[in-house]
């Protein structure tokens, strides 16, 4: 498991975003960790 930080981008972020779609369907899977991804992590 890797630790991800706000502002990171790449395949690891994309994989996380795909998993988060289960909890937050409106999240964009763009491979960039921004405020929307951070909020989705908190919801999940």
CHARMM-style PDB file with segment names, atoms N, HN, CA, C and O in Angstrom:
ATOM      1  N   UNK     1       0.841  -1.176   0.000  1.00  0.00      PROA
ATOM      2  CA  UNK     1       0.000   0.000   0.000  1.00  0.00      PROA
ATOM      3  C   UNK     1       0.888   1.242   0.000  1.00  0.00      PROA
ATOM      4  O   UNK     1       1.879   1.313   0.727  1.00  0.00      PROA
ATOM      5  N   UNK     2       0.525   2.195  -0.808  1.00  0.00      PROA
ATOM      6  HN  UNK     2      -0.280   2.137  -1.399  1.00  0.00      PROA
ATOM      7  CA  UNK     2       1.264   3.451  -0.870  1.00  0.00      PROA
ATOM      8  C   UNK     2       0.460   4.551  -0.200  1.00  0.00      PROA
ATOM      9  O   UNK     2      -0.770   4.518  -0.165  1.00  0.00      PROA
ATOM     10  N   UNK     3       1.180   5.516   0.325  1.00  0.00      PROA
ATOM     11  HN  UNK     3       2.179   5.543   0.297  1.00  0.00      PROA
ATOM     12  CA  UNK     3       0.543   6.699   0.890  1.00  0.00      PROA
ATOM     13  C   UNK     3       0.446   7.746  -0.205  1.00  0.00      PROA
ATOM     14  O   UNK     3       1.410   7.987  -0.932  1.00  0.00      PROA
ATOM     15  N   UNK     4      -0.713   8.362  -0.321  1.00  0.00      PROA
ATOM     16  HN  UNK     4      -1.496   8.166   0.269  1.00  0.00      PROA
ATOM     17  CA  UNK     4      -0.926   9.399  -1.319  1.00  0.00      PROA
ATOM     18  C   UNK     4      -1.167  10.722  -0.610  1.00  0.00      PROA
ATOM     19  O   UNK     4      -1.758  10.768   0.469  1.00  0.00      PROA
ATOM     20  N   UNK     5      -0.698  11.795  -1.235  1.00  0.00      PROA
ATOM     21  HN  UNK     5      -0.218  11.757  -2.112  1.00  0.00      PROA
ATOM     22  CA  UNK     5      -0.866  13.135  -0.674  1.00  0.00      PROA
ATOM     23  C   UNK     5      -1.632  14.001  -1.658  1.00  0.00      PROA
ATOM     24  O   UNK     5      -1.663  13.731  -2.858  1.00  0.00      PROA
ATOM     25  N   UNK     6      -2.240  15.033  -1.131  1.00  0.00      PROA
ATOM     26  HN  UNK     6      -2.215  15.253  -0.156  1.00  0.00      PROA
ATOM     27  CA  UNK     6      -2.925  16.014  -1.950  1.00  0.00      PROA
ATOM     28  C   UNK     6      -1.941  16.585  -2.957  1.00  0.00      PROA
ATOM     29  O   UNK     6      -0.826  16.959  -2.595  1.00  0.00      PROA
ATOM     30  N   UNK     7      -2.343  16.653  -4.206  1.00  0.00      PROA
ATOM     31  HN  UNK     7      -3.249  16.349  -4.500  1.00  0.00      PROA
ATOM     32  CA  UNK     7      -1.494  17.207  -5.254  1.00  0.00      PROA
ATOM     33  C   UNK     7      -0.758  16.157  -6.067  1.00  0.00      PROA
ATOM     34  O   UNK     7      -0.179  16.471  -7.107  1.00  0.00      PROA
ATOM     35  N   UNK     8      -0.775  14.910  -5.601  1.00  0.00      PROA
ATOM     36  HN  UNK     8      -1.246  14.656  -4.756  1.00  0.00      PROA
ATOM     37  CA  UNK     8      -0.108  13.864  -6.368  1.00  0.00      PROA
ATOM     38  C   UNK     8      -0.941  13.514  -7.593  1.00  0.00      PROA
ATOM     39  O   UNK     8      -2.127  13.836  -7.668  1.00  0.00      PROA
ATOM     40  N   UNK     9      -0.307  12.855  -8.542  1.00  0.00      PROA
ATOM     41  HN  UNK     9       0.657  12.594  -8.480  1.00  0.00      PROA
ATOM     42  CA  UNK     9      -1.024  12.401  -9.725  1.00  0.00      PROA
ATOM     43  C   UNK     9      -0.378  11.115 -10.229  1.00  0.00      PROA
ATOM     44  O   UNK     9       0.770  10.804  -9.912  1.00  0.00      PROA
ATOM     45  N   UNK    10      -1.145  10.384 -11.016  1.00  0.00      PROA
ATOM     46  HN  UNK    10      -2.078  10.636 -11.274  1.00  0.00      PROA
ATOM     47  CA  UNK    10      -0.618   9.156 -11.595  1.00  0.00      PROA
ATOM     48  C   UNK    10      -1.564   7.975 -11.438  1.00  0.00      PROA
ATOM     49  O   UNK    10      -2.721   8.123 -11.044  1.00  0.00      PROA
ATOM     50  N   UNK    11      -1.038   6.804 -11.757  1.00  0.00      PROA
ATOM     51  HN  UNK    11      -0.098   6.684 -12.078  1.00  0.00      PROA
ATOM     52  CA  UNK    11      -1.848   5.587 -11.764  1.00  0.00      PROA
ATOM     53  C   UNK    11      -2.355   5.201 -10.380  1.00  0.00      PROA
ATOM     54  O   UNK    11      -3.465   4.683 -10.257  1.00  0.00      PROA
ATOM     55  N   UNK    12      -1.568   5.441  -9.341  1.00  0.00      PROA
ATOM     56  HN  UNK    12      -0.666   5.862  -9.441  1.00  0.00      PROA
ATOM     57  CA  UNK    12      -2.017   5.112  -7.985  1.00  0.00      PROA
ATOM     58  C   UNK    12      -3.231   5.955  -7.596  1.00  0.00      PROA
ATOM     59  O   UNK    12      -4.168   5.451  -6.977  1.00  0.00      PROA
ATOM     60  N   UNK    13      -3.211   7.219  -7.955  1.00  0.00      PROA
ATOM     61  HN  UNK    13      -2.450   7.628  -8.458  1.00  0.00      PROA
ATOM     62  CA  UNK    13      -4.347   8.106  -7.657  1.00  0.00      PROA
ATOM     63  C   UNK    13      -5.559   7.657  -8.467  1.00  0.00      PROA
ATOM     64  O   UNK    13      -6.677   7.629  -7.953  1.00  0.00      PROA
ATOM     65  N   UNK    14      -5.339   7.313  -9.714  1.00  0.00      PROA
ATOM     66  HN  UNK    14      -4.431   7.336 -10.132  1.00  0.00      PROA
ATOM     67  CA  UNK    14      -6.431   6.852 -10.575  1.00  0.00      PROA
ATOM     68  C   UNK    14      -7.085   5.584  -9.985  1.00  0.00      PROA
ATOM     69  O   UNK    14      -8.311   5.464  -9.979  1.00  0.00      PROA
ATOM     70  N   UNK    15      -6.276   4.657  -9.497  1.00  0.00      PROA
ATOM     71  HN  UNK    15      -5.280   4.755  -9.502  1.00  0.00      PROA
ATOM     72  CA  UNK    15      -6.801   3.429  -8.892  1.00  0.00      PROA
ATOM     73  C   UNK    15      -7.636   3.754  -7.651  1.00  0.00      PROA
ATOM     74  O   UNK    15      -8.706   3.179  -7.449  1.00  0.00      PROA
ATOM     75  N   UNK    16      -7.146   4.670  -6.829  1.00  0.00      PROA
ATOM     76  HN  UNK    16      -6.277   5.137  -6.993  1.00  0.00      PROA
ATOM     77  CA  UNK    16      -7.899   5.092  -5.642  1.00  0.00      PROA
ATOM     78  C   UNK    16      -9.229   5.713  -6.051  1.00  0.00      PROA
ATOM     79  O   UNK    16     -10.268   5.391  -5.474  1.00  0.00      PROA
ATOM     80  N   UNK    17      -9.203   6.593  -7.034  1.00  0.00      PROA
ATOM     81  HN  UNK    17      -8.359   6.854  -7.502  1.00  0.00      PROA
ATOM     82  CA  UNK    17     -10.419   7.262  -7.474  1.00  0.00      PROA
ATOM     83  C   UNK    17     -11.440   6.255  -8.005  1.00  0.00      PROA
ATOM     84  O   UNK    17     -12.639   6.409  -7.771  1.00  0.00      PROA
ATOM     85  N   UNK    18     -10.979   5.237  -8.711  1.00  0.00      PROA
ATOM     86  HN  UNK    18     -10.005   5.112  -8.901  1.00  0.00      PROA
ATOM     87  CA  UNK    18     -11.892   4.199  -9.197  1.00  0.00      PROA
ATOM     88  C   UNK    18     -12.574   3.487  -8.037  1.00  0.00      PROA
ATOM     89  O   UNK    18     -13.767   3.193  -8.108  1.00  0.00      PROA
ATOM     90  N   UNK    19     -11.837   3.212  -6.980  1.00  0.00      PROA
ATOM     91  HN  UNK    19     -10.868   3.451  -6.923  1.00  0.00      PROA
ATOM     92  CA  UNK    19     -12.422   2.562  -5.804  1.00  0.00      PROA
ATOM     93  C   UNK    19     -13.375   3.501  -5.070  1.00  0.00      PROA
ATOM     94  O   UNK    19     -14.398   3.065  -4.542  1.00  0.00      PROA
ATOM     95  N   UNK    20     -13.043   4.780  -5.039  1.00  0.00      PROA
ATOM     96  HN  UNK    20     -12.212   5.135  -5.468  1.00  0.00      PROA
ATOM     97  CA  UNK    20     -13.889   5.757  -4.347  1.00  0.00      PROA
ATOM     98  C   UNK    20     -15.232   5.956  -5.042  1.00  0.00      PROA
ATOM     99  O   UNK    20     -16.198   6.376  -4.405  1.00  0.00      PROA
ATOM    100  N   UNK    21     -15.307   5.660  -6.334  1.00  0.00      PROA
ATOM    101  HN  UNK    21     -14.522   5.319  -6.852  1.00  0.00      PROA
ATOM    102  CA  UNK    21     -16.559   5.827  -7.081  1.00  0.00      PROA
ATOM    103  C   UNK    21     -17.691   4.999  -6.475  1.00  0.00      PROA
ATOM    104  O   UNK    21     -18.862   5.327  -6.665  1.00  0.00      PROA
ATOM    105  N   UNK    22     -17.360   3.942  -5.757  1.00  0.00      PROA
ATOM    106  HN  UNK    22     -16.409   3.675  -5.603  1.00  0.00      PROA
ATOM    107  CA  UNK    22     -18.376   3.136  -5.079  1.00  0.00      PROA
ATOM    108  C   UNK    22     -19.119   3.978  -4.043  1.00  0.00      PROA
ATOM    109  O   UNK    22     -20.330   3.835  -3.872  1.00  0.00      PROA
ATOM    110  N   UNK    23     -18.399   4.841  -3.367  1.00  0.00      PROA
ATOM    111  HN  UNK    23     -17.416   4.957  -3.506  1.00  0.00      PROA
ATOM    112  CA  UNK    23     -18.966   5.657  -2.296  1.00  0.00      PROA
ATOM    113  C   UNK    23     -19.398   7.040  -2.774  1.00  0.00      PROA
ATOM    114  O   UNK    23     -20.364   7.609  -2.264  1.00  0.00      PROA
ATOM    115  N   UNK    24     -18.678   7.572  -3.751  1.00  0.00      PROA
ATOM    116  HN  UNK    24     -17.894   7.110  -4.164  1.00  0.00      PROA
ATOM    117  CA  UNK    24     -18.938   8.924  -4.259  1.00  0.00      PROA
ATOM    118  C   UNK    24     -18.962   8.851  -5.792  1.00  0.00      PROA
ATOM    119  O   UNK    24     -17.963   9.152  -6.446  1.00  0.00      PROA
ATOM    120  N   UNK    25     -20.109   8.450  -6.363  1.00  0.00      PROA
ATOM    121  HN  UNK    25     -20.920   8.205  -5.833  1.00  0.00      PROA
ATOM    122  CA  UNK    25     -20.178   8.206  -7.809  1.00  0.00      PROA
ATOM    123  C   UNK    25     -19.824   9.410  -8.685  1.00  0.00      PROA
ATOM    124  O   UNK    25     -19.410   9.235  -9.830  1.00  0.00      PROA
ATOM    125  N   UNK    26     -19.979  10.614  -8.167  1.00  0.00      PROA
ATOM    126  HN  UNK    26     -20.316  10.756  -7.236  1.00  0.00      PROA
ATOM    127  CA  UNK    26     -19.726  11.796  -8.996  1.00  0.00      PROA
ATOM    128  C   UNK    26     -18.249  12.180  -9.093  1.00  0.00      PROA
ATOM    129  O   UNK    26     -17.907  13.120  -9.812  1.00  0.00      PROA
ATOM    130  N   UNK    27     -17.372  11.473  -8.385  1.00  0.00      PROA
ATOM    131  HN  UNK    27     -17.650  10.710  -7.801  1.00  0.00      PROA
ATOM    132  CA  UNK    27     -15.948  11.820  -8.438  1.00  0.00      PROA
ATOM    133  C   UNK    27     -15.391  11.546  -9.840  1.00  0.00      PROA
ATOM    134  O   UNK    27     -15.734  10.546 -10.470  1.00  0.00      PROA
ATOM    135  N   UNK    28     -14.543  12.432 -10.306  1.00  0.00      PROA
ATOM    136  HN  UNK    28     -14.264  13.245  -9.794  1.00  0.00      PROA
ATOM    137  CA  UNK    28     -13.886  12.254 -11.603  1.00  0.00      PROA
ATOM    138  C   UNK    28     -12.653  11.392 -11.431  1.00  0.00      PROA
ATOM    139  O   UNK    28     -11.881  11.569 -10.489  1.00  0.00      PROA
ATOM    140  N   UNK    29     -12.474  10.456 -12.350  1.00  0.00      PROA
ATOM    141  HN  UNK    29     -13.101  10.312 -13.116  1.00  0.00      PROA
ATOM    142  CA  UNK    29     -11.271   9.627 -12.349  1.00  0.00      PROA
ATOM    143  C   UNK    29     -10.321  10.257 -13.359  1.00  0.00      PROA
ATOM    144  O   UNK    29     -10.358   9.948 -14.550  1.00  0.00      PROA
ATOM    145  N   UNK    30      -9.466  11.150 -12.856  1.00  0.00      PROA
ATOM    146  HN  UNK    30      -9.436  11.402 -11.888  1.00  0.00      PROA
ATOM    147  CA  UNK    30      -8.543  11.871 -13.733  1.00  0.00      PROA
ATOM    148  C   UNK    30      -7.083  11.660 -13.347  1.00  0.00      PROA
ATOM    149  O   UNK    30      -6.183  12.170 -14.014  1.00  0.00      PROA
ATOM    150  N   UNK    31      -6.847  10.912 -12.275  1.00  0.00      PROA
ATOM    151  HN  UNK    31      -7.579  10.497 -11.733  1.00  0.00      PROA
ATOM    152  CA  UNK    31      -5.475  10.632 -11.862  1.00  0.00      PROA
ATOM    153  C   UNK    31      -4.801  11.762 -11.108  1.00  0.00      PROA
ATOM    154  O   UNK    31      -3.594  11.714 -10.868  1.00  0.00      PROA
ATOM    155  N   UNK    32      -5.567  12.781 -10.730  1.00  0.00      PROA
ATOM    156  HN  UNK    32      -6.547  12.820 -10.925  1.00  0.00      PROA
ATOM    157  CA  UNK    32      -5.012  13.901  -9.974  1.00  0.00      PROA
ATOM    158  C   UNK    32      -5.703  13.993  -8.620  1.00  0.00      PROA
ATOM    159  O   UNK    32      -6.932  14.007  -8.537  1.00  0.00      PROA
ATOM    160  N   UNK    33      -4.911  14.054  -7.577  1.00  0.00      PROA
ATOM    161  HN  UNK    33      -3.913  14.043  -7.645  1.00  0.00      PROA
ATOM    162  CA  UNK    33      -5.446  14.124  -6.220  1.00  0.00      PROA
ATOM    163  C   UNK    33      -5.636  15.580  -5.825  1.00  0.00      PROA
ATOM    164  O   UNK    33      -4.679  16.301  -5.544  1.00  0.00      PROA
ATOM    165  N   UNK    34      -6.891  15.987  -5.812  1.00  0.00      PROA
ATOM    166  HN  UNK    34      -7.669  15.401  -6.041  1.00  0.00      PROA
ATOM    167  CA  UNK    34      -7.210  17.359  -5.447  1.00  0.00      PROA
ATOM    168  C   UNK    34      -8.234  17.380  -4.324  1.00  0.00      PROA
ATOM    169  O   UNK    34      -8.458  16.362  -3.668  1.00  0.00      PROA
ATOM    170  N   UNK    35      -8.853  18.522  -4.100  1.00  0.00      PROA
ATOM    171  HN  UNK    35      -8.672  19.348  -4.633  1.00  0.00      PROA
ATOM    172  CA  UNK    35      -9.813  18.664  -3.005  1.00  0.00      PROA
ATOM    173  C   UNK    35     -11.002  17.706  -3.103  1.00  0.00      PROA
ATOM    174  O   UNK    35     -11.487  17.223  -2.080  1.00  0.00      PROA
ATOM    175  N   UNK    36     -11.476  17.426  -4.315  1.00  0.00      PROA
ATOM    176  HN  UNK    36     -11.082  17.818  -5.146  1.00  0.00      PROA
ATOM    177  CA  UNK    36     -12.618  16.516  -4.467  1.00  0.00      PROA
ATOM    178  C   UNK    36     -12.231  15.093  -4.089  1.00  0.00      PROA
ATOM    179  O   UNK    36     -13.022  14.376  -3.477  1.00  0.00      PROA
ATOM    180  N   UNK    37     -11.031  14.685  -4.446  1.00  0.00      PROA
ATOM    181  HN  UNK    37     -10.388  15.268  -4.943  1.00  0.00      PROA
ATOM    182  CA  UNK    37     -10.559  13.355  -4.064  1.00  0.00      PROA
ATOM    183  C   UNK    37     -10.397  13.284  -2.552  1.00  0.00      PROA
ATOM    184  O   UNK    37     -10.750  12.280  -1.933  1.00  0.00      PROA
ATOM    185  N   UNK    38      -9.868  14.336  -1.964  1.00  0.00      PROA
ATOM    186  HN  UNK    38      -9.581  15.151  -2.467  1.00  0.00      PROA
ATOM    187  CA  UNK    38      -9.688  14.362  -0.512  1.00  0.00      PROA
ATOM    188  C   UNK    38     -11.036  14.245   0.204  1.00  0.00      PROA
ATOM    189  O   UNK    38     -11.158  13.499   1.176  1.00  0.00      PROA
ATOM    190  N   UNK    39     -12.045  14.977  -0.271  1.00  0.00      PROA
ATOM    191  HN  UNK    39     -11.945  15.583  -1.060  1.00  0.00      PROA
ATOM    192  CA  UNK    39     -13.376  14.899   0.338  1.00  0.00      PROA
ATOM    193  C   UNK    39     -13.963  13.496   0.185  1.00  0.00      PROA
ATOM    194  O   UNK    39     -14.593  12.979   1.108  1.00  0.00      PROA
ATOM    195  N   UNK    40     -13.756  12.886  -0.974  1.00  0.00      PROA
ATOM    196  HN  UNK    40     -13.244  13.306  -1.724  1.00  0.00      PROA
ATOM    197  CA  UNK    40     -14.271  11.532  -1.204  1.00  0.00      PROA
ATOM    198  C   UNK    40     -13.630  10.531  -0.250  1.00  0.00      PROA
ATOM    199  O   UNK    40     -14.299   9.611   0.221  1.00  0.00      PROA
ATOM    200  N   UNK    41     -12.353  10.698   0.037  1.00  0.00      PROA
ATOM    201  HN  UNK    41     -11.809  11.445  -0.345  1.00  0.00      PROA
ATOM    202  CA  UNK    41     -11.669   9.812   0.989  1.00  0.00      PROA
ATOM    203  C   UNK    41     -12.301   9.964   2.366  1.00  0.00      PROA
ATOM    204  O   UNK    41     -12.491   8.976   3.074  1.00  0.00      PROA
ATOM    205  N   UNK    42     -12.620  11.171   2.741  1.00  0.00      PROA
ATOM    206  HN  UNK    42     -12.465  11.974   2.165  1.00  0.00      PROA
ATOM    207  CA  UNK    42     -13.226  11.405   4.059  1.00  0.00      PROA
ATOM    208  C   UNK    42     -14.627  10.793   4.145  1.00  0.00      PROA
ATOM    209  O   UNK    42     -15.024  10.295   5.198  1.00  0.00      PROA
ATOM    210  N   UNK    43     -15.371  10.831   3.046  1.00  0.00      PROA
ATOM    211  HN  UNK    43     -15.049  11.236   2.190  1.00  0.00      PROA
ATOM    212  CA  UNK    43     -16.713  10.249   3.014  1.00  0.00      PROA
ATOM    213  C   UNK    43     -16.633   8.729   3.112  1.00  0.00      PROA
ATOM    214  O   UNK    43     -17.420   8.095   3.814  1.00  0.00      PROA
ATOM    215  N   UNK    44     -15.675   8.161   2.398  1.00  0.00      PROA
ATOM    216  HN  UNK    44     -15.036   8.676   1.827  1.00  0.00      PROA
ATOM    217  CA  UNK    44     -15.539   6.694   2.361  1.00  0.00      PROA
ATOM    218  C   UNK    44     -15.036   6.220   3.693  1.00  0.00      PROA
ATOM    219  OT1 UNK    44     -14.848   5.020   3.890  1.00  0.00      PROA
TER     220      UNK     44
END
